[in-house]
Amino acid sequence: MAKRTSVEQAIKTLRQVEVLQGQGSTVADACRKLGITEQTYYRWKKEYGRLSLDQARRLKELEKENGRLKKLVADLSLDNAILKEAASGNF
C-alpha cells in the first residue's frame, strides 16, 4: 500500500532533488537516492514546483475550507429543495 506524503514533505524532497542536481546528479539518480520514482518527482514538480512551504500550507487550508463550504452548500441546497417540495404540496 502506498504511503501518503504531506505537501511540505513533497516540497522538501523537490528542493533536495534540486540540490543533488546542482551537485551534478541526474534526476533519475537523485530520485533513486531519495527513494521516489521519477514519475512522482515530475508530478510533484508540476503541482508544487513553484510553492514555498508557507504557500503550500495555505493551499491545504484553503482546500480544506473549500471542501467544508461545498458540503454546507450541498446540505442547504437539499434543505431548500425539500422545503420547496413541501410548500408546493407534492408530498
N, C-alpha and C positions, 0 to 999 in steps of 0.2 A: 504494500500500500504506500502510495506516495505521501511524503510529508509536506505540510504546508509551510511556506516561508513567508515571514512578515515582509511588508513593503520596505521597512527600514533595513532588514537583513538583505533583501534583494539589492537595494541601492548600495549598501556597503560592499556587497560582492561585485557589483558593477565597477565600483571605484578600485577594488583590488585587482580586477582584470585590467583596468587601465594602467595601473601602476606596473603590473607584470609586463604589459605590452611596452611600456616605456623602458623597461629593462631589457627588451629585446625578445621576449617570448611571443609566440603566435597566439591567436585567440584560442585555438584548439589546446595548446599546451597549458595556457593559463586556466582554461575551464577545467581541464583534467586535474590540475593541481588543487583547484578549489572544490572539486567534487560535483560539478554541474555539467550538464550537456551543453553543446554549442547552441542547440535549439532553444534551451532555456535562457541562455545568455542573450540571444538575439530577441527573444520575446520580451524579456525584462528591459532590454535596452530600448526597444520600441515603446514600451509602456511607461517606464520610469526613467529613461535616459537623461532627461533634462531637469528632473526634480531634485531639489535638495531634501534633506531629511525632514525639515520643518514643513515644506510643501507637501511631502508625502503623508505626514501625519494629518495635516489639514484636509488633504484629499480624502483620506479614510474617514475622518469625522464627518465631512460633507456627504460622503456616500452613505454612511450610517443614518444620518439625519434625513437624507432624501428617501431612503427606504422606509423610515418611520412615517414620514409625511405621506408617501404614496399609500401606505396602509391606512392611514387616517382618512384620506380622500376616498379610498375604496369603501371603507366602512360607512362613511357619511353618504356616499352615493347609493349604497344598498339601503340604508335607512330612508333616504329620500324616496327611492323607488317604492319601498314598502308603504310609506305614508301616502304617496300619490295613488297607489292601488287601493288602499283602504278608503281614501277620500272619495274615490270615484264609485265605490260600491261594488266593485268586481271581485268580491272575495267569496 
